[in-house]
């Protein structure tokens, strides 16, 4: 029995020594590559968040995002190549839009018909730099790439004014898709538990896409007419994300 206790104690000491060595090696290891999955919130910025007037391409509300990113250091240095796929969604504030129309025209009673939103898929690559502090790393990145954007359908109506009307008035601006160059400047914190990484990041993302769509106007007697809409839609977002990753 005494021999078994000695052997067990020796085994525990060896395990502790190995764990301590791994922990020390992990703390002092050079910067590594990473793969991360993040989720978070997005805050529209600038013209994208504007809720004045009736122009198409504003009225974005705070939303959410999802991202996949990875970075590969160059020759074990503190600089590397970074890639990121991100998805952002921001609902269109149709209620405030219709309220503003109502303020400008008191002769009709307007109401929203459809709640839609902006969605942006962005695929970007660029460079990053890491400032390590044992398990903690502070990253800065500059990325560029393509933004694939879905612009919202904006549909609202007004009550009919004639007793012989067959339906209410309706203004329906169709959903459309557009693409453009996107730019990202961001930073984040990574905390490593051996291979596992906890992360928190902030990114400013901006692009400017061209809306190319049609508005269908239907009067109270069911007669339809069409107006082509073409204008630039600036999209700027501040993203705040948290996530988990893997160091390699």
Helices and strands as residue ranges (DSSP letters): H 2-28, E 34-44, G 46-49, E 63-73, E 79-91, H 94-104, E 110-114, E 117-133, E 136-151, E 154-158, E 169-173, E 176-193, E 196-218, E 224-247
